Amino acid sequence: MEDVEIRRVDSQGRLLLPQDWRREFLEGREVYIIKRRGYLKVLARRRVDLTALFDSVDLGVDAIGDWGEFEEHLYGATG
């Protein structure tokens, strides 16, 4: 759902983010601002749990028992 709101920008270039958006999406006090030609895109900075992605990576081996053997397999397959 997209809502369009008109907001005032103060003399220092600041504006207020909508309260309902802050409550729903903003976890801390930081946002990403992506500068585009003619507009800005504001994204809430969120903490990402990288451990949730560990099992989704396929390294092409069943287990890593010997790191040297793993590197040899990895670099041999890609190089």
PyMOL commands that set and color helices and strands:
alter all, ss='L'
color gray80, all
select helices_A, chain A and resi 19-25+50-56+67-78
alter helices_A, ss='H'
color red, helices_A
select strands_A, chain A and resi 31-36+39-44
alter strands_A, ss='S'
color yellow, strands_A
deselect
rebuild
show_as cartoon
